[in-house]
Amino acid sequence: MFDFFKSKPKNYEDISVGEFHDLMLQKDTVILDVRTPGEFSSGKLRGARNIDIMSRNFVDQIKNLPKDKTYLVYCRSGNRSGQACEIMADMGFTNLKNMARGIMSWPFEVV
């Protein structure tokens, strides 16, 4: 009768750092770092684009992105990037991958 505690299904996929790393090499992928500019400048994944989820214009920046790409989204721990994936899914993006556990667990090169 009441679904107060029913969680809505995720419209994105949480993936491991290994899967994320492999997908980075695929055609039509966009790597989004949703951390703050300060975090981004302290070390990022090669080819990543920074769109800070905490900024006032996050949605405005996201809405201009093409929806036919695969988006690999990450943050420090995987929480903000999960939130970003939810927002993007609500905006009609369909191929979203969230780096579970975030860049803290990234064993590969950071630039």
N, C-alpha and C positions, 0 to 999 in steps of 0.2 A: 504494500500500500504506500508506504513512505520510503523513499530512497535517500534519506539524509546521509547515510554512511556509504552509499555506493559510489565508488570512484569512477570517474569517466575514463574511458579507454584512451590510451596514449596514441597519438597520431604521429609518433616518431619512434625511432628505434635506438635503444641504448646499446652501444657497441664497445668492445674492448679496445685498448690502445693498439693492439696488433692489427685488428680489423681496420681501425681508423687509419693507421699507417699505410696499409695496403690500398685502401680506397683513395688516399691522397694522390696516388699515381694515375688514377682513372681519368678519362676524358670527361668533360662536363661536370667536374666537381668544383665547388667553391668552399674554401676553408674560412670559417668565421670564428674569430676570437671575440667573445662578448665581455671580456674583462675591461677594466678601466684603462685609459691610455697609459697611466703610470705602470700598471702591471704588464701591459703589452710591450712597453719599451724596455722592460727588464728581462725580456726573453719571450720569444714567440716561435711558432712553427713556421717553417719556410713556406712562403706563399700565402700566409694568413692575412685576412683583412680584418681590421678592428672596427667593430660596431658595438659600443658600450651599451649593454642592456639597461644600465642605470641612468643613461642620459635621457633628457626630455624628448629628444627627437629620434629615439630608437625606432619606433614604428614608422616614422616618415622615411627613415633611411632604408628600412626593410622593404617597404611597399614598392620601392623602385627597383628591386632585384628581380631578375627573370625567374619565373616559377618552374621552368623546365630543366633546371639544374639539380644536381644532388648537393645538398648542403651538409658539410661536416662541421659541427658546431662544438666548441669547447670553451671551458673557463678554467678556473683554478681547481675546483673539486667535482664538477659535473652538475652542481645545483643550478647555477644561473644559466648554464647552457641548456639544461632541461626546460627551464622556464622560457628561454628564448625559443626553443623548439615548439613549445605549446603555443606561444604567441604566433609564430610563423605558420603553424598548422591551422590555427583559427583564421589566418589571412589567406589560406588556400594553397600553401606550399605542401607538397605531397611526399617529397623524397628527402627526409630529414634524419640525420644520424647524430646522436649525442655521444660524445666521448665520456663513457662512464668513468667515474673517479677523477676526471680532469687531468690537466697538465701536470699535476703533482705526481701522477703515476707514469708519466711519459719517460720511457727509457732511451729514446732516440735523440737525435740532434735538435737542439734549440738554438735559434739565431738571434 
